[in-house]
Amino acid sequence: MFYEAILKTGNKTSEQLREKALQESWIGELTNKDVKEMMEYYNTLDGLKVIVGEAVFGEGYTLIAWGDEADEKIKEAFYLMEQDGYFGAYIDDRERFERDWESKDYDNNAGMNFDKDDVEIISALGKKDS
C-alpha cells in the first residue's frame, strides 16, 4: 500500500535519539557527533511531502518517491546518510555525490525508513493486494 504523506521528523531531542539507538541493537550507543548528524538528517526531512510504502520489515514506512519540490532536501538527507563512518560511501566527498546524483548514478541500497510517528498520512494511493 502506498500513501501520500508529510514527514514529521523534526525537533527530536538527543535523548530521544540515544534511547532509540539503544533499543535498536544494531546501532548501539551514539556519540555526540552521531547525534548531531542524525538531528540534521531528521530536521532536513521535516515537513516534506512524499510517497511512502508500508515497511517490509517491522512497522513504519519506507520512502518510495518525492516531487521536484522536495528533491534538494531529499538529496541533502541522502548525503547526510552517506557520512556514516560504517556504511557511508561518500564520506566528505560531496563533489562525487553531487555528480552521481545529477547523472542518476547514485544508488543507496539502504533507502529511508521512518517510524509511524514520523509520518502523517494524507491519503492512500493504492490498495493492498490480498
N, CA, C and O atoms as a Tinker XYZ file with bonds, in Angstrom:
   520  protein
     1  N      0.851000   -1.171000    0.000000    73     2
     2  CA     0.000000    0.000000    0.000000    64     1     3
     3  C      0.901000    1.240000    0.000000    63     2     4     5
     4  O      1.875000    1.301000    0.750000    81     3
     5  N      0.580000    2.203000   -0.823000    73     3     6
     6  CA     1.331000    3.450000   -0.891000    64     5     7
     7  C      0.468000    4.596000   -0.383000    63     6     8     9
     8  O     -0.758000    4.574000   -0.485000    81     7
     9  N      1.151000    5.600000    0.170000    73     7    10
    10  CA     0.448000    6.728000    0.765000    64     9    11
    11  C      1.134000    8.038000    0.412000    63    10    12    13
    12  O      2.360000    8.109000    0.329000    81    11
    13  N      0.333000    9.069000    0.207000    73    11    14
    14  CA     0.852000   10.426000    0.164000    64    13    15
    15  C      0.986000   10.840000    1.625000    63    14    16    17
    16  O      0.071000   10.624000    2.420000    81    15
    17  N      2.118000   11.430000    1.978000    73    15    18
    18  CA     2.374000   11.701000    3.391000    64    17    19
    19  C      3.239000   12.938000    3.574000    63    18    20    21
    20  O      3.878000   13.421000    2.639000    81    19
    21  N      3.241000   13.432000    4.795000    73    19    22
    22  CA     4.141000   14.510000    5.202000    64    21    23
    23  C      5.039000   13.953000    6.297000    63    22    24    25
    24  O      4.560000   13.353000    7.259000    81    23
    25  N      6.344000   14.153000    6.143000    73    23    26
    26  CA     7.292000   13.682000    7.151000    64    25    27
    27  C      7.286000   14.627000    8.342000    63    26    28    29
    28  O      7.359000   15.846000    8.186000    81    27
    29  N      7.199000   14.052000    9.521000    73    27    30
    30  CA     7.189000   14.794000   10.789000    64    29    31
    31  C      8.396000   14.339000   11.606000    63    30    32    33
    32  O      8.254000   13.729000   12.666000    81    31
    33  N      9.572000   14.644000   11.098000    73    31    34
    34  CA    10.807000   14.115000   11.677000    64    33    35
    35  C     11.611000   15.133000   12.477000    63    34    36    37
    36  O     12.637000   14.782000   13.059000    81    35
    37  N     11.170000   16.372000   12.517000    73    35    38
    38  CA    11.947000   17.419000   13.181000    64    37    39
    39  C     11.781000   17.431000   14.685000    63    38    40    41
    40  O     10.951000   16.719000   15.251000    81    39
    41  N     12.585000   18.252000   15.310000    73    39    42
    42  CA    12.510000   18.526000   16.748000    64    41    43
    43  C     12.755000   17.315000   17.636000    63    42    44    45
    44  O     12.221000   17.246000   18.743000    81    43
    45  N     13.550000   16.361000   17.171000    73    43    46
    46  CA    13.917000   15.233000   18.025000    64    45    47
    47  C     15.013000   15.698000   18.982000    63    46    48    49
    48  O     15.888000   16.479000   18.609000    81    47
    49  N     14.952000   15.215000   20.193000    73    47    50
    50  CA    15.978000   15.561000   21.175000    64    49    51
    51  C     17.106000   14.533000   21.128000    63    50    52    53
    52  O     16.933000   13.422000   20.626000    81    51
    53  N     18.248000   14.918000   21.651000    73    51    54
    54  CA    19.368000   13.977000   21.704000    64    53    55
    55  C     19.005000   12.770000   22.564000    63    54    56    57
    56  O     19.429000   11.651000   22.276000    81    55
    57  N     18.222000   12.993000   23.618000    73    55    58
    58  CA    17.808000   11.887000   24.481000    64    57    59
    59  C     16.940000   10.893000   23.713000    63    58    60    61
    60  O     17.106000    9.682000   23.860000    81    59
    61  N     16.015000   11.398000   22.894000    73    59    62
    62  CA    15.161000   10.514000   22.091000    64    61    63
    63  C     16.000000    9.679000   21.128000    63    62    64    65
    64  O     15.778000    8.477000   20.985000    81    63
    65  N     16.949000   10.309000   20.479000    73    63    66
    66  CA    17.788000    9.598000   19.516000    64    65    67
    67  C     18.656000    8.553000   20.203000    63    66    68    69
    68  O     18.815000    7.446000   19.691000    81    67
    69  N     19.216000    8.894000   21.353000    73    67    70
    70  CA    20.051000    7.939000   22.089000    64    69    71
    71  C     19.235000    6.742000   22.565000    63    70    72    73
    72  O     19.692000    5.602000   22.485000    81    71
    73  N     18.030000    7.004000   23.058000    73    71    74
    74  CA    17.166000    5.924000   23.538000    64    73    75
    75  C     16.783000    4.988000   22.393000    63    74    76    77
    76  O     16.826000    3.767000   22.543000    81    75
    77  N     16.414000    5.559000   21.265000    73    75    78
    78  CA    16.040000    4.744000   20.103000    64    77    79
    79  C     17.223000    3.894000   19.636000    63    78    80    81
    80  O     17.051000    2.726000   19.289000    81    79
    81  N     18.411000    4.474000   19.628000    73    79    82
    82  CA    19.601000    3.741000   19.194000    64    81    83
    83  C     19.871000    2.545000   20.096000    63    82    84    85
    84  O     20.268000    1.483000   19.617000    81    83
    85  N     19.660000    2.707000   21.381000    73    83    86
    86  CA    19.877000    1.597000   22.307000    64    85    87
    87  C     18.824000    0.511000   22.125000    63    86    88    89
    88  O     19.113000   -0.672000   22.310000    81    87
    89  N     17.607000    0.904000   21.765000    73    87    90
    90  CA    16.540000   -0.072000   21.520000    64    89    91
    91  C     16.812000   -0.877000   20.255000    63    90    92    93
    92  O     16.461000   -2.054000   20.173000    81    91
    93  N     17.429000   -0.246000   19.284000    73    91    94
    94  CA    17.770000   -0.921000   18.034000    64    93    95
    95  C     19.221000   -1.370000   18.134000    63    94    96    97
    96  O     20.140000   -0.625000   17.794000    81    95
    97  N     19.410000   -2.579000   18.597000    73    95    98
    98  CA    20.732000   -3.065000   18.990000    64    97    99
    99  C     21.801000   -2.946000   17.907000    63    98   100   101
   100  O     22.985000   -2.884000   18.238000    81    99
   101  N     21.433000   -2.913000   16.632000    73    99   102
   102  CA    22.455000   -2.817000   15.587000    64   101   103
   103  C     23.101000   -1.445000   15.547000    63   102   104   105
   104  O     24.185000   -1.287000   14.984000    81   103
   105  N     22.444000   -0.440000   16.142000    73   103   106
   106  CA    23.009000    0.905000   16.162000    64   105   107
   107  C     23.972000    1.063000   17.329000    63   106   108   109
   108  O     25.095000    1.534000   17.151000    81   107
   109  N     23.541000    0.674000   18.514000    73   107   110
   110  CA    24.381000    0.821000   19.693000    64   109   111
   111  C     24.371000    2.234000   20.236000    63   110   112   113
   112  O     23.499000    3.034000   19.897000    81   111
   113  N     25.346000    2.539000   21.082000    73   111   114
   114  CA    25.417000    3.854000   21.717000    64   113   115
   115  C     25.932000    4.903000   20.731000    63   114   116   117
   116  O     26.887000    4.663000   19.992000    81   115
   117  N     25.287000    6.060000   20.736000    73   115   118
   118  CA    25.648000    7.135000   19.812000    64   117   119
   119  C     26.667000    8.085000   20.417000    63   118   120   121
   120  O     26.619000    8.384000   21.611000    81   119
   121  N     27.583000    8.555000   19.593000    73   119   122
   122  CA    28.498000    9.610000   20.010000    64   121   123
   123  C     27.778000   10.950000   19.853000    63   122   124   125
   124  O     26.714000   11.014000   19.238000    81   123
   125  N     28.349000   12.007000   20.402000    73   123   126
   126  CA    27.771000   13.344000   20.220000    64   125   127
   127  C     27.734000   13.724000   18.741000    63   126   128   129
   128  O     26.786000   14.365000   18.288000    81   127
   129  N     28.759000   13.333000   17.990000    73   127   130
   130  CA    28.801000   13.597000   16.545000    64   129   131
   131  C     27.659000   12.867000   15.843000    63   130   132   133
   132  O     26.995000   13.437000   14.978000    81   131
   133  N     27.428000   11.602000   16.216000    73   131   134
   134  CA    26.323000   10.832000   15.639000    64   133   135
   135  C     24.992000   11.540000   15.869000    63   134   136   137
   136  O     24.181000   11.674000   14.952000    81   135
   137  N     24.778000   11.990000   17.097000    73   135   138
   138  CA    23.520000   12.653000   17.453000    64   137   139
   139  C     23.342000   13.921000   16.628000    63   138   140   141
   140  O     22.260000   14.174000   16.098000    81   139
   141  N     24.398000   14.713000   16.520000    73   139   142
   142  CA    24.326000   15.957000   15.745000    64   141   143
   143  C     23.963000   15.668000   14.291000    63   142   144   145
   144  O     23.117000   16.353000   13.715000    81   143
   145  N     24.597000   14.656000   13.695000    73   143   146
   146  CA    24.324000   14.304000   12.300000    64   145   147
   147  C     22.904000   13.771000   12.121000    63   146   148   149
   148  O     22.246000   14.079000   11.128000    81   147
   149  N     22.431000   12.974000   13.077000    73   147   150
   150  CA    21.070000   12.447000   12.990000    64   149   151
   151  C     20.042000   13.567000   13.117000    63   150   152   153
   152  O     19.033000   13.570000   12.413000    81   151
   153  N     20.296000   14.508000   14.005000    73   151   154
   154  CA    19.375000   15.635000   14.160000    64   153   155
   155  C     19.315000   16.453000   12.871000    63   154   156   157
   156  O     18.237000   16.875000   12.453000    81   155
   157  N     20.458000   16.674000   12.247000    73   155   158
   158  CA    20.484000   17.416000   10.988000    64   157   159
   159  C     19.709000   16.658000    9.906000    63   158   160   161
   160  O     18.951000   17.259000    9.145000    81   159
   161  N     19.905000   15.342000    9.841000    73   159   162
   162  CA    19.198000   14.492000    8.879000    64   161   163
   163  C     17.683000   14.607000    9.069000    63   162   164   165
   164  O     16.954000   14.889000    8.118000    81   163
   165  N     17.217000   14.390000   10.294000    73   163   166
   166  CA    15.774000   14.438000   10.562000    64   165   167
   167  C     15.195000   15.833000   10.326000    63   166   168   169
   168  O     14.100000   15.958000    9.777000    81   167
   169  N     15.904000   16.866000   10.726000    73   167   170
   170  CA    15.413000   18.235000   10.517000    64   169   171
   171  C     15.355000   18.594000    9.034000    63   170   172   173
   172  O     14.483000   19.356000    8.617000    81   171
   173  N     16.268000   18.056000    8.240000    73   171   174
   174  CA    16.256000   18.294000    6.795000    64   173   175
   175  C     14.992000   17.724000    6.151000    63   174   176   177
   176  O     14.439000   18.323000    5.229000    81   175
   177  N     14.543000   16.586000    6.630000    73   175   178
   178  CA    13.382000   15.907000    6.048000    64   177   179
   179  C     12.046000   16.430000    6.567000    63   178   180   181
   180  O     11.011000   16.218000    5.935000    81   179
   181  N     12.059000   17.102000    7.692000    73   179   182
   182  CA    10.819000   17.517000    8.348000    64   181   183
   183  C      9.944000   18.381000    7.444000    63   182   184   185
   184  O     10.406000   19.365000    6.866000    81   183
   185  N      8.683000   17.999000    7.334000    73   183   186
   186  CA     7.706000   18.775000    6.584000    64   185   187
   187  C      7.613000   18.446000    5.103000    63   186   188   189
   188  O      6.766000   19.004000    4.407000    81   187
   189  N      8.460000   17.554000    4.604000    73   187   190
   190  CA     8.425000   17.229000    3.177000    64   189   191
   191  C      7.213000   16.368000    2.831000    63   190   192   193
   192  O      6.832000   15.472000    3.585000    81   191
   193  N      6.621000   16.657000    1.684000    73   191   194
   194  CA     5.512000   15.859000    1.163000    64   193   195
   195  C      6.119000   14.787000    0.263000    63   194   196   197
   196  O      6.840000   15.098000   -0.685000    81   195
   197  N      5.821000   13.517000    0.566000    73   195   198
   198  CA     6.440000   12.392000   -0.126000    64   197   199
   199  C      5.418000   11.274000   -0.333000    63   198   200   201
   200  O      4.276000   11.359000    0.117000    81   199
   201  N      5.857000   10.236000   -1.019000    73   199   202
   202  CA     5.097000    8.996000   -1.145000    64   201   203
   203  C      5.854000    7.939000   -0.341000    63   202   204   205
   204  O      7.060000    7.760000   -0.512000    81   203
   205  N      5.136000    7.246000    0.532000    73   203   206
   206  CA     5.735000    6.188000    1.335000    64   205   207
   207  C      4.968000    4.888000    1.112000    63   206   208   209
   208  O      3.817000    4.888000    0.676000    81   207
   209  N      5.632000    3.796000    1.419000    73   207   210
   210  CA     5.002000    2.480000    1.392000    64   209   211
   211  C      5.162000    1.839000    2.748000    63   210   212   213
   212  O      6.030000    2.222000    3.532000    81   211
   213  N      4.324000    0.865000    3.020000    73   211   214
   214  CA     4.446000    0.149000    4.285000    64   213   215
   215  C      5.788000   -0.569000    4.320000    63   214   216   217
   216  O      6.220000   -1.153000    3.326000    81   215
   217  N      6.437000   -0.517000    5.467000    73   215   218
   218  CA     7.747000   -1.145000    5.613000    64   217   219
   219  C      7.641000   -2.655000    5.410000    63   218   220   221
   220  O      6.673000   -3.281000    5.842000    81   219
   221  N      8.629000   -3.223000    4.758000    73   219   222
   222  CA     8.660000   -4.662000    4.534000    64   221   223
   223  C      9.020000   -5.376000    5.829000    63   222   224   225
   224  O      8.442000   -6.414000    6.151000    81   223
   225  N      9.971000   -4.825000    6.568000    73   223   226
   226  CA    10.404000   -5.416000    7.828000    64   225   227
   227  C     10.012000   -4.487000    8.960000    63   226   228   229
   228  O     10.351000   -3.304000    8.931000    81   227
   229  N      9.315000   -4.988000    9.940000    73   227   230
   230  CA     8.917000   -4.178000   11.078000    64   229   231
   231  C      7.749000   -3.277000   10.746000    63   230   232   233
   232  O      7.063000   -3.450000    9.738000    81   231
   233  N      7.543000   -2.311000   11.621000    73   231   234
   234  CA     6.459000   -1.360000   11.431000    64   233   235
   235  C      7.030000   -0.058000   10.909000    63   234   236   237
   236  O      8.229000    0.194000   11.025000    81   235
   237  N      6.186000    0.755000   10.345000    73   235   238
   238  CA     6.622000    2.042000    9.840000    64   237   239
   239  C      6.490000    2.115000    8.337000    63   238   240   241
   240  O      5.709000    1.384000    7.728000    81   239
   241  N      7.276000    3.021000    7.739000    73   239   242
   242  CA     7.150000    3.310000    6.319000    64   241   243
   243  C      8.521000    3.455000    5.671000    63   242   244   245
   244  O      9.513000    3.766000    6.330000    81   243
   245  N      8.546000    3.222000    4.366000    73   243   246
   246  CA     9.738000    3.382000    3.546000    64   245   247
   247  C      9.471000    4.454000    2.495000    63   246   248   249
   248  O      8.401000    4.484000    1.888000    81   247
   249  N     10.437000    5.323000    2.285000    73   247   250
   250  CA    10.317000    6.349000    1.251000    64   249   251
   251  C     10.283000    5.682000   -0.120000    63   250   252   253
   252  O     11.140000    4.861000   -0.450000    81   251
   253  N      9.272000    6.053000   -0.916000    73   251   254
   254  CA     9.125000    5.495000   -2.257000    64   253   255
   255  C      9.442000    6.539000   -3.323000    63   254   256   257
   256  O     10.188000    6.259000   -4.262000    81   255
   257  N      8.883000    7.736000   -3.185000    73   255   258
   258  CA     9.058000    8.776000   -4.209000    64   257   259
   259  C      8.816000   10.142000   -3.592000    63   258   260   261
   260  O      8.298000   10.263000   -2.481000    81   259
   261  N      9.204000   11.170000   -4.341000    73   259   262
   262  CA     9.000000   12.548000   -3.904000    64   261   263
   263  C      8.929000   13.431000   -5.139000    63   262   264   265
   264  O      9.406000   13.061000   -6.212000    81   263
   265  N      8.328000   14.603000   -4.974000    73   263   266
   266  CA     8.203000   15.554000   -6.073000    64   265   267
   267  C      9.430000   16.435000   -6.199000    63   266   268   269
   268  O     10.315000   16.427000   -5.343000    81   267
   269  N      9.466000   17.189000   -7.277000    73   267   270
   270  CA    10.589000   18.090000   -7.543000    64   269   271
   271  C     10.823000   19.074000   -6.404000    63   270   272   273
   272  O     11.965000   19.432000   -6.116000    81   271
   273  N      9.743000   19.512000   -5.752000    73   271   274
   274  CA     9.869000   20.495000   -4.678000    64   273   275
   275  C     10.636000   19.946000   -3.472000    63   274   276   277
   276  O     11.156000   20.722000   -2.671000    81   275
   277  N     10.712000   18.635000   -3.334000    73   275   278
   278  CA    11.424000   18.022000   -2.209000    64   277   279
   279  C     12.812000   17.519000   -2.595000    63   278   280   281
   280  O     13.568000   17.074000   -1.731000    81   279
   281  N     13.154000   17.582000   -3.867000    73   279   282
   282  CA    14.371000   16.936000   -4.356000    64   281   283
   283  C     15.645000   17.419000   -3.664000    63   282   284   285
   284  O     16.474000   16.595000   -3.276000    81   283
   285  N     15.820000   18.718000   -3.502000    73   283   286
   286  CA    17.053000   19.236000   -2.886000    64   285   287
   287  C     17.213000   18.745000   -1.447000    63   286   288   289
   288  O     18.314000   18.386000   -1.030000    81   287
   289  N     16.127000   18.729000   -0.701000    73   287   290
   290  CA    16.217000   18.287000    0.697000    64   289   291
   291  C     16.410000   16.776000    0.791000    63   290   292   293
   292  O     17.148000   16.300000    1.653000    81   291
   293  N     15.760000   16.029000   -0.078000    73   291   294
   294  CA    15.970000   14.576000   -0.097000    64   293   295
   295  C     17.424000   14.280000   -0.459000    63   294   296   297
   296  O     18.058000   13.418000    0.150000    81   295
   297  N     17.943000   14.992000   -1.440000    73   295   298
   298  CA    19.347000   14.819000   -1.833000    64   297   299
   299  C     20.265000   15.106000   -0.646000    63   298   300   301
   300  O     21.203000   14.352000   -0.388000    81   299
   301  N     19.998000   16.190000    0.070000    73   299   302
   302  CA    20.822000   16.538000    1.234000    64   301   303
   303  C     20.732000   15.460000    2.307000    63   302   304   305
   304  O     21.736000   15.117000    2.931000    81   303
   305  N     19.537000   14.926000    2.522000    73   303   306
   306  CA    19.368000   13.870000    3.524000    64   305   307
   307  C     20.154000   12.620000    3.134000    63   306   308   309
   308  O     20.780000   11.991000    3.987000    81   307
   309  N     20.126000   12.259000    1.864000    73   307   310
   310  CA    20.926000   11.112000    1.422000    64   309   311
   311  C     22.418000   11.395000    1.611000    63   310   312   313
   312  O     23.164000   10.510000    2.030000    81   311
   313  N     22.855000   12.606000    1.308000    73   311   314
   314  CA    24.267000   12.935000    1.516000    64   313   315
   315  C     24.630000   12.808000    2.998000    63   314   316   317
   316  O     25.692000   12.287000    3.340000    81   315
   317  N     23.744000   13.285000    3.872000    73   315   318
   318  CA    23.996000   13.165000    5.309000    64   317   319
   319  C     24.087000   11.698000    5.723000    63   318   320   321
   320  O     24.922000   11.340000    6.553000    81   319
   321  N     23.235000   10.848000    5.150000    73   319   322
   322  CA    23.321000    9.409000    5.433000    64   321   323
   323  C     24.676000    8.855000    5.008000    63   322   324   325
   324  O     25.232000    7.977000    5.668000    81   323
   325  N     25.192000    9.368000    3.919000    73   323   326
   326  CA    26.458000    8.877000    3.375000    64   325   327
   327  C     27.668000    9.295000    4.209000    63   326   328   329
   328  O     28.793000    8.903000    3.896000    81   327
   329  N     27.459000   10.073000    5.253000    73   327   330
   330  CA    28.562000   10.478000    6.128000    64   329   331
   331  C     28.793000    9.482000    7.254000    63   330   332   333
   332  O     29.717000    9.652000    8.049000    81   331
   333  N     27.973000    8.454000    7.332000    73   331   334
   334  CA    28.112000    7.432000    8.365000    64   333   335
   335  C     29.458000    6.726000    8.229000    63   334   336   337
   336  O     29.822000    6.265000    7.147000    81   335
   337  N     30.190000    6.647000    9.334000    73   335   338
   338  CA    31.525000    6.072000    9.322000    64   337   339
   339  C     31.580000    4.595000    8.973000    63   338   340   341
   340  O     32.618000    4.110000    8.523000    81   339
   341  N     30.490000    3.871000    9.170000    73   339   342
   342  CA    30.470000    2.437000    8.876000    64   341   343
   343  C     29.914000    2.127000    7.491000    63   342   344   345
   344  O     30.434000    1.263000    6.785000    81   343
   345  N     28.861000    2.832000    7.107000    73   343   346
   346  CA    28.140000    2.478000    5.890000    64   345   347
   347  C     28.254000    3.506000    4.765000    63   346   348   349
   348  O     27.876000    3.219000    3.629000    81   347
   349  N     28.764000    4.683000    5.062000    73   347   350
   350  CA    28.803000    5.755000    4.068000    64   349   351
   351  C     29.769000    5.485000    2.930000    63   350   352   353
   352  O     30.872000    4.980000    3.140000    81   351
   353  N     29.343000    5.825000    1.729000    73   351   354
   354  CA    30.183000    5.639000    0.544000    64   353   355
   355  C     30.722000    6.961000    0.002000    63   354   356   357
   356  O     31.533000    6.967000   -0.924000    81   355
   357  N     30.271000    8.090000    0.579000    73   355   358
   358  CA    30.678000    9.412000    0.084000    64   357   359
   359  C     31.162000   10.294000    1.239000    63   358   360   361
   360  O     30.862000   11.487000    1.275000    81   359
   361  N     31.895000    9.723000    2.163000    73   359   362
   362  CA    32.326000   10.471000    3.338000    64   361   363
   363  C     33.216000   11.634000    2.907000    63   362   364   365
   364  O     34.259000   11.450000    2.279000    81   363
   365  N     32.766000   12.844000    3.268000    73   363   366
   366  CA    33.472000   14.084000    2.916000    64   365   367
   367  C     33.759000   14.200000    1.416000    63   366   368   369
   368  O     34.774000   14.770000    1.017000    81   367
   369  N     32.871000   13.664000    0.599000    73   367   370
   370  CA    33.065000   13.709000   -0.854000    64   369   371
   371  C     31.785000   14.195000   -1.541000    63   370   372   373
   372  O     31.161000   13.478000   -2.323000    81   371
   373  N     31.419000   15.440000   -1.217000    73   371   374
   374  CA    30.183000   15.997000   -1.775000    64   373   375
   375  C     30.257000   16.109000   -3.298000    63   374   376   377
   376  O     29.263000   15.874000   -3.986000    81   375
   377  N     31.415000   16.464000   -3.820000    73   375   378
   378  CA    31.545000   16.651000   -5.267000    64   377   379
   379  C     31.180000   15.381000   -6.031000    63   378   380   381
   380  O     30.427000   15.441000   -7.003000    81   379
   381  N     31.700000   14.241000   -5.604000    73   379   382
   382  CA    31.383000   12.963000   -6.268000    64   381   383
   383  C     29.914000   12.602000   -6.062000    63   382   384   385
   384  O     29.256000   12.115000   -6.981000    81   383
   385  N     29.403000   12.844000   -4.851000    73   383   386
   386  CA    27.992000   12.582000   -4.573000    64   385   387
   387  C     27.099000   13.403000   -5.503000    63   386   388   389
   388  O     26.180000   12.868000   -6.124000    81   387
   389  N     27.377000   14.709000   -5.593000    73   387   390
   390  CA    26.578000   15.596000   -6.450000    64   389   391
   391  C     26.635000   15.139000   -7.908000    63   390   392   393
   392  O     25.618000   15.135000   -8.602000    81   391
   393  N     27.805000   14.762000   -8.358000    73   391   394
   394  CA    27.973000   14.304000   -9.739000    64   393   395
   395  C     27.150000   13.031000   -9.983000    63   394   396   397
   396  O     26.462000   12.915000  -10.996000    81   395
   397  N     27.230000   12.082000   -9.044000    73   395   398
   398  CA    26.475000   10.838000   -9.194000    64   397   399
   399  C     24.969000   11.075000   -9.091000    63   398   400   401
   400  O     24.189000   10.437000   -9.798000    81   399
   401  N     24.562000   11.992000   -8.214000    73   399   402
   402  CA    23.130000   12.307000   -8.080000    64   401   403
   403  C     22.594000   12.897000   -9.389000    63   402   404   405
   404  O     21.562000   12.463000   -9.901000    81   403
   405  N     23.306000   13.886000   -9.916000    73   403   406
   406  CA    22.853000   14.567000  -11.132000    64   405   407
   407  C     22.834000   13.639000  -12.348000    63   406   408   409
   408  O     21.975000   13.772000  -13.220000    81   407
   409  N     23.775000   12.705000  -12.406000    73   407   410
   410  CA    23.824000   11.776000  -13.540000    64   409   411
   411  C     22.940000   10.548000  -13.307000    63   410   412   413
   412  O     22.867000    9.655000  -14.150000    81   411
   413  N     22.272000   10.518000  -12.156000    73   411   414
   414  CA    21.389000    9.410000  -11.769000    64   413   415
   415  C     22.156000    8.103000  -11.569000    63   414   416   417
   416  O     21.589000    7.018000  -11.699000    81   415
   417  N     23.451000    8.215000  -11.252000    73   415   418
   418  CA    24.257000    7.044000  -10.933000    64   417   419
   419  C     24.242000    6.735000   -9.444000    63   418   420   421
   420  O     24.744000    5.693000   -9.022000    81   419
   421  N     23.671000    7.630000   -8.645000    73   419   422
   422  CA    23.631000    7.412000   -7.201000    64   421   423
   423  C     22.639000    6.310000   -6.876000    63   422   424   425
   424  O     21.517000    6.301000   -7.383000    81   423
   425  N     23.059000    5.383000   -6.029000    73   423   426
   426  CA    22.179000    4.302000   -5.588000    64   425   427
   427  C     22.473000    4.017000   -4.130000    63   426   428   429
   428  O     23.573000    3.589000   -3.777000    81   427
   429  N     21.483000    4.256000   -3.288000    73   427   430
   430  CA    21.624000    3.952000   -1.872000    64   429   431
   431  C     20.783000    2.725000   -1.588000    63   430   432   433
   432  O     19.554000    2.788000   -1.608000    81   431
   433  N     21.431000    1.626000   -1.330000    73   431   434
   434  CA    20.719000    0.370000   -1.113000    64   433   435
   435  C     19.938000    0.343000    0.189000    63   434   436   437
   436  O     19.038000   -0.482000    0.351000    81   435
   437  N     20.264000    1.226000    1.115000    73   435   438
   438  CA    19.589000    1.211000    2.410000    64   437   439
   439  C     18.211000    1.849000    2.337000    63   438   440   441
   440  O     17.295000    1.403000    3.028000    81   439
   441  N     18.040000    2.869000    1.530000    73   439   442
   442  CA    16.767000    3.577000    1.478000    64   441   443
   443  C     16.521000    4.371000    2.745000    63   442   444   445
   444  O     17.373000    4.422000    3.632000    81   443
   445  N     15.358000    4.987000    2.825000    73   443   446
   446  CA    14.975000    5.766000    4.007000    64   445   447
   447  C     13.739000    5.145000    4.623000    63   446   448   449
   448  O     12.724000    4.942000    3.956000    81   447
   449  N     13.840000    4.849000    5.900000    73   447   450
   450  CA    12.734000    4.251000    6.636000    64   449   451
   451  C     12.352000    5.152000    7.795000    63   450   452   453
   452  O     13.198000    5.824000    8.386000    81   451
   453  N     11.058000    5.153000    8.112000    73   451   454
   454  CA    10.537000    6.047000    9.142000    64   453   455
   455  C      9.600000    5.310000   10.083000    63   454   456   457
   456  O      8.842000    4.432000    9.670000    81   455
   457  N      9.667000    5.682000   11.356000    73   455   458
   458  CA     8.703000    5.178000   12.332000    64   457   459
   459  C      7.329000    5.735000   11.998000    63   458   460   461
   460  O      7.215000    6.783000   11.362000    81   459
   461  N      6.292000    5.037000   12.426000    73   459   462
   462  CA     4.922000    5.509000   12.178000    64   461   463
   463  C      4.710000    6.916000   12.718000    63   462   464   465
   464  O      4.014000    7.719000   12.097000    81   463
   465  N      5.302000    7.223000   13.870000    73   463   466
   466  CA     5.132000    8.545000   14.482000    64   465   467
   467  C      5.768000    9.662000   13.661000    63   466   468   469
   468  O      5.459000   10.835000   13.872000    81   467
   469  N      6.647000    9.313000   12.734000    73   467   470
   470  CA     7.349000   10.307000   11.917000    64   469   471
   471  C      6.648000   10.599000   10.595000    63   470   472   473
   472  O      7.153000   11.370000    9.779000    81   471
   473  N      5.483000    9.984000   10.383000    73   471   474
   474  CA     4.790000   10.106000    9.102000    64   473   475
   475  C      3.326000   10.462000    9.330000    63   474   476   477
   476  O      2.612000    9.771000   10.057000    81   475
   477  N      2.893000   11.541000    8.705000    73   475   478
   478  CA     1.476000   11.910000    8.722000    64   477   479
   479  C      0.882000   11.513000    7.374000    63   478   480   481
   480  O      1.216000   12.095000    6.341000    81   479
   481  N      0.004000   10.524000    7.394000    73   479   482
   482  CA    -0.624000   10.047000    6.165000    64   481   483
   483  C     -1.687000   11.045000    5.724000    63   482   484   485
   484  O     -2.551000   11.436000    6.509000    81   483
   485  N     -1.612000   11.451000    4.458000    73   483   486
   486  CA    -2.603000   12.362000    3.885000    64   485   487
   487  C     -3.687000   11.560000    3.173000    63   486   488   489
   488  O     -4.880000   11.796000    3.363000    81   487
   489  N     -3.245000   10.597000    2.341000    73   487   490
   490  CA    -4.224000    9.776000    1.625000    64   489   491
   491  C     -3.577000    8.482000    1.148000    63   490   492   493
   492  O     -2.365000    8.410000    0.945000    81   491
   493  N     -4.418000    7.459000    0.972000    73   491   494
   494  CA    -3.969000    6.185000    0.418000    64   493   495
   495  C     -3.958000    6.298000   -1.099000    63   494   496   497
   496  O     -4.863000    6.886000   -1.691000    81   495
   497  N     -2.935000    5.735000   -1.724000    73   495   498
   498  CA    -2.800000    5.824000   -3.177000    64   497   499
   499  C     -3.033000    4.495000   -3.883000    63   498   500   501
   500  O     -3.154000    4.459000   -5.108000    81   499
   501  N     -3.095000    3.425000   -3.142000    73   499   502
   502  CA    -3.302000    2.118000   -3.756000    64   501   503
   503  C     -3.821000    1.138000   -2.739000    63   502   504   505
   504  O     -3.682000    1.342000   -1.533000    81   503
   505  N     -4.419000    0.076000   -3.226000    73   503   506
   506  CA    -4.964000   -0.933000   -2.328000    64   505   507
   507  C     -3.962000   -2.052000   -2.145000    63   506   508   509
   508  O     -3.228000   -2.412000   -3.065000    81   507
   509  N     -3.945000   -2.596000   -0.936000    73   507   510
   510  CA    -3.077000   -3.711000   -0.617000    64   509   511
   511  C     -3.654000   -4.972000   -1.244000    63   510   512   513
   512  O     -4.846000   -5.251000   -1.114000    81   511
   513  N     -2.797000   -5.737000   -1.929000    73   511   514
   514  CA    -3.254000   -6.995000   -2.526000    64   513   515
   515  C     -3.537000   -8.004000   -1.438000    63   514   516   517
   516  O     -2.823000   -8.060000   -0.437000    81   515
   517  N     -4.566000   -8.797000   -1.625000    73   515   518
   518  CA    -4.931000   -9.826000   -0.639000    64   517   519
   519  C     -4.141000  -11.076000   -0.875000    63   518   520
   520  O     -4.305000  -12.056000   -0.150000    81   519
